[in-house]
């Protein structure tokens, strides 16, 4: 029951009715009770007065009067009458409250309808419920205050539709594409998107590039020429209103473009439809202004909002135009760089490496680069002396910078090997070039191998490279050749050590060379491939493509398609290596090759002998004469052996057979020879004479040298020195190898003048 009354009290109709009902009921109870008590008291007082009057009369004449008790009856009559009138008043109160509440509800309904019609800020400003009658002055006053508040809110609050337009346009004024190939197509797409939110007739872009003003008018739909001329006139008038633009309208070019192929209805251009933003000076992308012509601009509030957005639109158009230009320039630069890189790669890999690398049996190599260019290089080159040189180099860094660093090494290596220089001279020259040409933070780790079949030895020089591994046919590690030297390009000539390790030429087995990119390659867990995995792979080789399979194992381990660092591998198989000296007839080669007489002579004094390679210098001269490779190789070997014998035996006074011993134990002896040459007095000299003749070979020797006479053509090689005393070279056995290579060997001046002749 209580809940029922509480719910009824929430409605105004029942609240008034219940208020009147309970008020009437309370009045009824109070009035009835008080009235009946007062009436009963009055009747009792009158009865008492009557009794007193009767008692004052003589008893004889005192009448016998019995007063009836009418209090209850009177009370009931009184109550009934009061209840009747109260009911009438309740009905009147109910009717009055019903019609009053009905009128109030009708006014509230009308008020709600007016509220539902509010959709814009303008509607909120026009909202006025004062014509509605809420019966009571207090209610009318309250709703009048609500009307005043609504008008104030209409002036303060933003227009919802305008906010939606502004928000939608803001979302479009963002560069969402990082690649802008065509600026015109890009902004056309933006304008079409803007039209979906804010319908316009045209958008015009004003730009000034290289002092040439240009006006591009983008129509949403196709229009007629008259309308276009009206638009041009309207825009020019707008431009003339600005001082800055007034001076730049000379030579103004106007271009019309259409965003769609729709047909535009004929509507005249009006200044009230135009909103614009102009900068004093061209901004980024040379954009200076923007114009939008739209009927929606009649709304002053929307016009002001769009005007503020035009600043963003100008910046967007300018930034996108600049990005488009930068993109085209960048693509041009990238294409040019790609062409240059391709050309550089062709020069490096197609010329310097491929064309200058000899393909020899028993020597296999492979490079896996982390980019187009590799800092790792492998070169295989056959010397005129018959030696084979293998260079494995690893430059600091990656890519083109590393390739540029290693290119001087390639050039010097190829040139000096081709000229016939020995390994120490090649190393010294490469290091000298790198120290001179490279920055201090650039260097080249290198591993240089010389396989000398005539001496039956292998020279190994390791400078900051991983150890070279000598394996037998069973896959067991026989010996490691660790790095004992600094990388090329660090030490100057005085501190650089070019003496190699010596190894007797194996009959079988393999020598494995590699760069640090192989063992340092890491997997996703940052664990390196390591030396142990490499040894295990070499101990269990596959039958074919050992190097390819090893590289694939590394890439599978790292879970990569390309390594993080360049990987170079070289495998020297001594079983398949061609180390035999080619047999040829020197006299036949001489007849086929020598067609012009020549004479070449060089004399070197003292310590300069340690810094010059006479065989290589002689070979350069033979190349200039156009002699055949077999003949040059024969002459090179003769000069090399003859010069070594004379230097060691006569100038340095070492045992005559020391030059023929080539075991690893001779490393100390080579160091002694080098030190002795560097300390040799400048009073001593060595003279090399190289002569070719087509008629005869009558060659007089100094002093008591015996003349040699024979028929043409002939080739004469003579080495002499000015050392004192009798040389051990006068002994027959000391020149046995030279006698086997030539037609005649003559020793004179107590072994200090030796002639070798062919022909």
ZAMARGU-4260 file (C-alpha; in steps of 0.2 Angstrom, whole numbers, plus 5000, padded with zeros to 4 digits):
<rodrens>
0) 5000/5000/5000 | 5014/5012/5005 | 5023/5008/4989 | 5007/5011/4979 | 5005/5029/4987
5) 5023/5033/4984 | 5022/5029/4966 | 5006/5039/4964 | 5015/5054/4973 | 5028/5054/4958
10) 5014/5061/4946 | 5008/5079/4948 | 4990/5074/4946 | 4989/5061/4960 | 5000/5072/4971
15) 4987/5086/4970 | 4973/5074/4972 | 4980/5065/4987 | 4986/5082/4995 | 4968/5088/4994
20) 4961/5072/5000 | 4972/5070/5015 | 4969/5089/5019 | 4951/5087/5018 | 4951/5071/5028
25) 4962/5079/5042 | 4950/5094/5042 | 4935/5082/5043 | 4942/5072/5057 | 4948/5087/5067
30) 4932/5098/5064 | 4920/5083/5068 | 4929/5078/5084 | 4930/5096/5090 | 4913/5101/5085
35) 4905/5086/5093 | 4914/5088/5109 | 4909/5107/5110 | 4891/5103/5106 | 4890/5089/5119
40) 4898/5101/5132 | 4886/5115/5127 | 4871/5103/5129 | 4877/5097/5146 | 4879/5115/5152
45) 4861/5119/5147 | 4854/5103/5156 | 4863/5108/5172 | 4856/5126/5171 | 4838/5118/5168
50) 4841/5107/5183 | 4846/5121/5194 | 4830/5131/5189 | 4819/5116/5193 | 4827/5114/5210
55) 4824/5132/5214 | 4804/5129/5212 | 4794/5122/5227 | 4794/5103/5227 | 4775/5103/5226
60) 4775/5112/5209 | 4791/5105/5203 | 4788/5096/5187 | 4795/5080/5183 | 4806/5082/5167
65) 4817/5069/5159 | 4829/5076/5147 | 4833/5065/5132 | 4851/5061/5128 | 4852/5067/5110
70) 4872/5069/5110 | 4875/5054/5099 | 4861/5057/5087 | 4866/5075/5085 | 4884/5070/5083
75) 4880/5057/5069 | 4869/5070/5060 | 4883/5083/5061 | 4896/5070/5055 | 4885/5065/5041
80) 4881/5083/5035 | 4900/5087/5036 | 4905/5072/5027 | 4892/5076/5013 | 4899/5093/5011
85) 4917/5086/5012 | 4913/5074/4998 | 4906/5088/4987 | 4922/5098/4990 | 4933/5083/4986
90) 4924/5081/4969 | 4926/5099/4965 | 4945/5098/4970 | 4947/5082/4960 | 4939/5091/4944
95) 4949/5106/4947 | 4965/5097/4949 | 4961/5086/4934 | 4959/5100/4922 | 4974/5109/4929
100) 4985/5094/4927 | 4979/5091/4910 | 4983/5108/4904 | 5000/5107/4912 | 5003/5090/4903
105) 4998/5098/4887 | 5010/5112/4889 | 5024/5100/4894 | 5020/5089/4878 | 5022/5104/4867
110) 5038/5109/4877 | 5045/5092/4873 | 5040/5093/4855 | 5050/5109/4853 | 5065/5101/4862
115) 5064/5087/4849 | 5065/5099/4835 | 5081/5107/4841 | 5095/5100/4829 | 5106/5114/4827
120) 5114/5129/4837 | 5102/5140/4827 | 5087/5130/4832 | 5093/5131/4850 | 5094/5150/4849
125) 5076/5151/4841 | 5069/5140/4855 | 5055/5150/4865 | 5042/5141/4876 | 5035/5157/4883
130) 5019/5155/4873 | 5015/5139/4883 | 5004/5141/4898 | 5009/5130/4913 | 4994/5137/4924
135) 5005/5141/4939 | 5016/5157/4939 | 5030/5148/4946 | 5030/5135/4932 | 5029/5148/4919
140) 5043/5157/4927 | 5054/5142/4928 | 5051/5137/4909 | 5054/5155/4904 | 5071/5154/4913
145) 5074/5138/4903 | 5070/5147/4887 | 5083/5161/4891 | 5096/5147/4896 | 5093/5139/4879
150) 5096/5155/4869 | 5112/5158/4879 | 5118/5140/4876 | 5114/5142/4857 | 5126/5157/4857
155) 5140/5147/4866 | 5138/5129/4860 | 5146/5124/4843 | 5135/5119/4829 | 5134/5100/4828
160) 5133/5098/4809 | 5147/5111/4808 | 5158/5101/4820 | 5154/5085/4810 | 5160/5094/4794
165) 5175/5101/4803 | 5180/5084/4810 | 5177/5075/4794 | 5188/5087/4784 | 5201/5086/4797
170) 5202/5068/4795 | 5205/5070/4776 | 5219/5083/4779 | 5232/5070/4784 | 5246/5063/4772
175) 5242/5045/4773 | 5253/5039/4759 | 5272/5040/4761 | 5274/5038/4743 | 5268/5052/4732
180) 5272/5048/4714 | 5259/5060/4706 | 5254/5075/4715 | 5240/5080/4703 | 5232/5063/4706
185) 5234/5063/4724 | 5226/5080/4727 | 5212/5076/4715 | 5208/5061/4727 | 5208/5072/4742
190) 5196/5085/4734 | 5184/5071/4729 | 5184/5065/4747 | 5181/5083/4753 | 5166/5084/4742
195) 5158/5069/4751 | 5158/5080/4766 | 5157/5097/4760 | 5149/5099/4742 | 5158/5112/4732
200) 5158/5119/4715 | 5177/5121/4713 | 5193/5122/4723 | 5207/5132/4716 | 5225/5131/4721
205) 5236/5147/4719 | 5255/5143/4718 | 5270/5153/4713 | 5286/5143/4707 | 5301/5152/4700
210) 5291/5169/4701 | 5278/5162/4689 | 5260/5163/4696 | 5248/5149/4692 | 5230/5146/4696
215) 5223/5128/4695 | 5204/5127/4696 | 5198/5110/4700 | 5179/5108/4696 | 5170/5094/4703
220) 5160/5092/4688 | 5161/5098/4670 | 5155/5115/4667 | 5153/5128/4652 | 5165/5141/4647
225) 5155/5156/4653 | 5155/5149/4671 | 5173/5146/4670 | 5176/5164/4665 | 5166/5170/4679
230) 5176/5159/4691 | 5192/5166/4684 | 5186/5184/4686 | 5180/5181/4704 | 5197/5173/4709
235) 5207/5187/4701 | 5197/5200/4710 | 5201/5190/4726 | 5219/5189/4722 | 5220/5208/4718
240) 5214/5212/4736 | 5231/5206/4743 | 5246/5217/4741 | 5258/5203/4739 | 5248/5195/4725
245) 5244/5211/4716 | 5263/5212/4710 | 5263/5194/4705 | 5248/5193/4694 | 5258/5197/4678
250) 5259/5182/4668 | 5246/5172/4678 | 5242/5156/4670 | 5225/5148/4673 | 5221/5130/4671
255) 5204/5121/4673 | 5203/5103/4677 | 5188/5091/4681 | 5188/5079/4695 | 5173/5069/4688
260) 5165/5067/4671 | 5148/5073/4678 | 5139/5088/4671 | 5137/5103/4683 | 5121/5112/4684
265) 5122/5130/4678 | 5124/5140/4694 | 5132/5157/4694 | 5148/5160/4704 | 5145/5171/4719
270) 5157/5180/4731 | 5147/5175/4746 | 5150/5156/4741 | 5169/5159/4741 | 5181/5156/4756
275) 5199/5158/4754 | 5216/5158/4762 | 5231/5167/4755 | 5249/5168/4762 | 5260/5183/4760
280) 5274/5172/4753 | 5274/5155/4744 | 5275/5141/4757 | 5282/5123/4756 | 5279/5116/4739
285) 5277/5134/4732 | 5259/5134/4737 | 5253/5152/4741 | 5234/5151/4742 | 5218/5140/4742
290) 5200/5145/4737 | 5184/5135/4740 | 5167/5140/4731 | 5152/5131/4739 | 5134/5136/4743
295) 5137/5130/4761 | 5148/5145/4764 | 5132/5156/4766 | 5132/5149/4784 | 5143/5162/4793
300) 5148/5150/4807 | 5153/5136/4794 | 5162/5149/4784 | 5173/5154/4798 | 5177/5136/4802
305) 5181/5131/4784 | 5192/5147/4783 | 5202/5140/4798 | 5204/5123/4790 | 5211/5131/4774
310) 5227/5134/4783 | 5229/5115/4786 | 5224/5112/4768 | 5237/5124/4761 | 5250/5115/4771
315) 5244/5098/4766 | 5245/5103/4747 | 5262/5111/4749 | 5269/5096/4759 | 5262/5083/4747
320) 5269/5093/4732 | 5286/5094/4740 | 5285/5075/4745 | 5280/5071/4727 | 5295/5081/4720
325) 5307/5073/4733 | 5300/5056/4729 | 5304/5059/4710 | 5321/5065/4714 | 5324/5051/4726
330) 5319/5038/4714 | 5329/5046/4700 | 5344/5046/4712 | 5340/5028/4717 | 5339/5023/4699
335) 5355/5032/4695 | 5363/5024/4711 | 5357/5007/4705 | 5364/5009/4688 | 5381/5015/4695
340) 5381/5001/4707 | 5377/4989/4693 | 5391/4996/4683 | 5403/4996/4698 | 5398/4978/4702
345) 5401/4973/4683 | 5418/4982/4684 | 5423/4974/4700 | 5416/4956/4698 | 5415/4955/4679
350) 5432/4962/4676 | 5444/4964/4691 | 5439/4947/4699 | 5432/4936/4685 | 5443/4941/4671
355) 5459/4942/4682 | 5456/4926/4691 | 5463/4910/4684 | 5452/4894/4685 | 5464/4881/4691
360) 5460/4862/4694 | 5460/4858/4713 | 5456/4876/4719 | 5438/4879/4722 | 5431/4895/4730
365) 5414/4903/4734 | 5408/4920/4741 | 5391/4923/4749 | 5388/4941/4750 | 5377/4950/4763
370) 5373/4963/4749 | 5376/4967/4731 | 5394/4971/4735 | 5406/4961/4745 | 5420/4966/4756
375) 5427/4948/4754 | 5438/4944/4739 | 5446/4928/4733 | 5459/4929/4719 | 5468/4914/4711
380) 5482/4919/4699 | 5496/4909/4691 | 5513/4918/4691 | 5525/4918/4676 | 5537/4908/4688
385) 5524/4894/4688 | 5519/4898/4706 | 5500/4899/4710 | 5495/4913/4722 | 5478/4912/4731
390) 5472/4928/4740 | 5458/4928/4753 | 5454/4946/4759 | 5441/4953/4770 | 5439/4972/4771
395) 5432/4981/4786 | 5413/4985/4784 | 5400/4979/4772 | 5394/4983/4755 | 5401/4996/4743
400) 5412/5004/4756 | 5421/4988/4760 | 5422/4984/4741 | 5431/5001/4738 | 5443/4997/4752
405) 5448/4980/4745 | 5450/4986/4727 | 5468/4992/4729 | 5473/4975/4735 | 5465/4967/4720
410) 5474/4978/4708 | 5491/4977/4716 | 5489/4958/4718 | 5485/4955/4700 | 5498/4967/4693
415) 5512/4960/4704 | 5508/4942/4702 | 5507/4945/4683 | 5525/4953/4684 | 5532/4938/4693
420) 5535/4946/4710 | 5537/4934/4725 | 5525/4934/4740 | 5535/4946/4752 | 5536/4959/4738
425) 5517/4957/4734 | 5512/4959/4753 | 5524/4974/4755 | 5517/4983/4740 | 5498/4980/4745
430) 5501/4986/4763 | 5510/5001/4756 | 5496/5006/4745 | 5483/5003/4759 | 5493/5013/4772
435) 5494/5027/4759 | 5477/5028/4752 | 5465/5022/4766 | 5459/5031/4781 | 5466/5026/4798
440) 5450/5016/4803 | 5450/5005/4787 | 5461/4990/4784 | 5460/4973/4775 | 5463/4956/4784
445) 5471/4944/4771 | 5477/4927/4769 | 5490/4925/4755 | 5496/4908/4749 | 5509/4904/4736
450) 5511/4886/4729 | 5528/4885/4722 | 5530/4868/4712 | 5548/4871/4707 | 5553/4873/4725
455) 5540/4860/4731 | 5534/4872/4745 | 5519/4881/4750 | 5521/4899/4758 | 5507/4905/4770
460) 5505/4922/4776 | 5490/4926/4788 | 5486/4943/4793 | 5471/4945/4805 | 5461/4931/4796
465) 5454/4915/4804 | 5467/4900/4804 | 5470/4891/4788 | 5466/4873/4791 | 5476/4859/4783
470) 5466/4843/4783 | 5471/4825/4777 | 5460/4814/4766 | 5452/4806/4781 | 5445/4823/4786
475) 5457/4825/4801 | 5465/4841/4806 | 5483/4841/4803 | 5489/4858/4806 | 5482/4876/4809
480) 5490/4891/4802 | 5485/4905/4814 | 5487/4924/4811 | 5504/4930/4816 | 5503/4947/4807
485) 5493/4963/4807 | 5480/4966/4794 | 5486/4976/4778 | 5485/4994/4779 | 5489/4997/4798
490) 5508/4996/4800 | 5520/5006/4790 | 5534/4999/4778 | 5547/4998/4792 | 5536/4989/4804
495) 5527/4978/4792 | 5532/4959/4792 | 5530/4950/4776 | 5539/4934/4780 | 5528/4919/4777
500) 5527/4902/4785 | 5533/4888/4774 | 5526/4871/4771 | 5532/4857/4761 | 5520/4854/4746
505) 5508/4840/4752 | 5504/4826/4740 | 5486/4825/4746 | 5474/4833/4758 | 5466/4849/4758
510) 5470/4867/4764 | 5454/4876/4769 | 5453/4895/4770 | 5438/4906/4776 | 5433/4923/4782
515) 5426/4927/4799 | 5409/4929/4793 | 5407/4910/4792 | 5410/4906/4811 | 5403/4922/4818
520) 5386/4920/4809 | 5373/4920/4823 | 5356/4912/4825 | 5340/4920/4832 | 5347/4915/4849
525) 5363/4925/4846 | 5373/4909/4846 | 5387/4909/4834 | 5390/4895/4821 | 5407/4893/4829
530) 5424/4884/4825 | 5418/4867/4832 | 5403/4866/4819 | 5415/4871/4805 | 5428/4857/4810
535) 5413/4844/4811 | 5407/4849/4794 | 5425/4847/4787 | 5427/4831/4795 | 5411/4824/4787
540) 5411/4832/4770 | 5398/4829/4756 | 5404/4821/4740 | 5399/4836/4729 | 5397/4855/4732
545) 5406/4855/4748 | 5407/4874/4749 | 5389/4877/4744 | 5383/4864/4757 | 5393/4872/4770
550) 5386/4889/4766 | 5368/4882/4766 | 5372/4874/4783 | 5377/4891/4790 | 5362/4900/4783
555) 5350/4886/4789 | 5358/4888/4806 | 5355/4907/4806 | 5338/4905/4798 | 5342/4918/4785
560) 5342/4919/4766 | 5357/4930/4766 | 5371/4931/4779 | 5373/4946/4791 | 5392/4947/4786
565) 5401/4942/4770 | 5406/4924/4769 | 5421/4918/4758 | 5427/4900/4757 | 5442/4893/4747
570) 5447/4874/4746 | 5464/4869/4739 | 5464/4851/4735 | 5482/4845/4733 | 5477/4829/4726
575) 5469/4838/4710 | 5481/4852/4710 | 5492/4854/4694 | 5509/4856/4701 | 5520/4848/4688
580) 5532/4859/4678 | 5527/4859/4660 | 5541/4852/4648 | 5546/4862/4633 | 5560/4865/4621
585) 5567/4882/4625 | 5576/4883/4608 | 5560/4880/4599 | 5551/4893/4609 | 5565/4905/4606
590) 5564/4903/4587 | 5545/4905/4588 | 5545/4920/4600 | 5560/4930/4597 | 5559/4941/4581
595) 5568/4957/4587 | 5585/4958/4595 | 5586/4966/4612 | 5597/4970/4627 | 5592/4974/4645
600) 5604/4977/4659 | 5602/4982/4678 | 5614/4985/4692 | 5608/4986/4710 | 5619/4990/4725
605) 5620/4985/4743 | 5604/4984/4753 | 5593/4989/4738 | 5593/4971/4733 | 5581/4967/4748
610) 5568/4980/4740 | 5570/4975/4722 | 5564/4959/4713 | 5576/4957/4698 | 5566/4942/4691
615) 5550/4952/4691 | 5558/4967/4683 | 5565/4956/4670 | 5548/4948/4667 | 5541/4966/4664
620) 5554/4969/4651 | 5550/4952/4643 | 5531/4957/4642 | 5536/4973/4633 | 5545/4962/4621
625) 5530/4951/4617 | 5539/4935/4622 | 5528/4920/4624 | 5522/4914/4641 | 5532/4898/4641
630) 5548/4907/4636 | 5545/4920/4649 | 5542/4907/4662 | 5558/4898/4658 | 5568/4914/4658
635) 5559/4919/4675 | 5564/4903/4683 | 5582/4905/4677 | 5584/4923/4682 | 5576/4919/4699
640) 5587/4904/4703 | 5603/4912/4696 | 5600/4928/4706 | 5596/4919/4722 | 5612/4908/4720
645) 5623/4923/4717 | 5616/4934/4732 | 5616/4920/4744 | 5633/4912/4739 | 5643/4927/4734
650) 5636/4942/4742 | 5630/4935/4758 | 5643/4920/4758 | 5630/4907/4763 | 5632/4889/4759
655) 5628/4886/4741 | 5615/4872/4744 | 5605/4883/4756 | 5594/4889/4743 | 5588/4872/4738
660) 5582/4868/4755 | 5564/4872/4757 | 5558/4865/4773 | 5548/4874/4787 | 5564/4874/4797
665) 5571/4886/4785 | 5560/4901/4791 | 5574/4907/4803 | 5587/4905/4789 | 5576/4916/4778
670) 5575/4929/4791 | 5594/4929/4793 | 5595/4931/4774 | 5583/4946/4774 | 5593/4954/4788
675) 5609/4951/4780 | 5603/4959/4764 | 5596/4975/4773 | 5614/4977/4781 | 5624/4973/4765
680) 5636/4987/4761 | 5633/4998/4746 | 5650/4994/4740 | 5644/4978/4733 | 5633/4976/4718
685) 5624/4963/4707 | 5623/4965/4688 | 5609/4957/4678 | 5611/4957/4659 | 5597/4950/4648
690) 5601/4949/4629 | 5592/4941/4614 | 5601/4940/4597 | 5595/4934/4579 | 5612/4932/4571
695) 5625/4926/4584 | 5628/4925/4602 | 5646/4930/4603 | 5646/4938/4620 | 5662/4944/4628
700) 5663/4942/4647 | 5671/4954/4658 | 5690/4950/4662 | 5693/4932/4659 | 5675/4926/4654
705) 5676/4914/4640 | 5667/4919/4624 | 5652/4909/4618 | 5650/4907/4599 | 5635/4899/4591
710) 5622/4901/4577 | 5607/4912/4579 | 5595/4915/4587 | 5600/4914/4605 | 5595/4921/4622
715) 5608/4925/4635 | 5606/4928/4654 | 5621/4934/4663 | 5623/4938/4682 | 5639/4945/4689
720) 5644/4953/4706 | 5660/4961/4713 | 5662/4951/4729 | 5680/4945/4733 | 5687/4928/4734
725) 5683/4912/4725 | 5665/4907/4725 | 5658/4889/4728 | 5648/4892/4712 | 5663/4886/4702
730) 5659/4868/4707 | 5650/4858/4694 | 5636/4852/4706 | 5631/4869/4712 | 5623/4874/4695
735) 5615/4857/4691 | 5598/4863/4690 | 5602/4878/4678 | 5612/4866/4667 | 5597/4856/4665
740) 5586/4871/4660 | 5599/4878/4647 | 5610/4873/4633 | 5626/4880/4641 | 5631/4887/4658
745) 5648/4896/4659 | 5656/4901/4676 | 5670/4914/4676 | 5679/4926/4687 | 5681/4913/4701
750) 5662/4911/4701 | 5657/4929/4701 | 5651/4929/4683 | 5638/4916/4676 | 5631/4915/4659
755) 5616/4904/4654 | 5613/4902/4636 | 5599/4895/4625 | 5600/4894/4606
</rodrens>
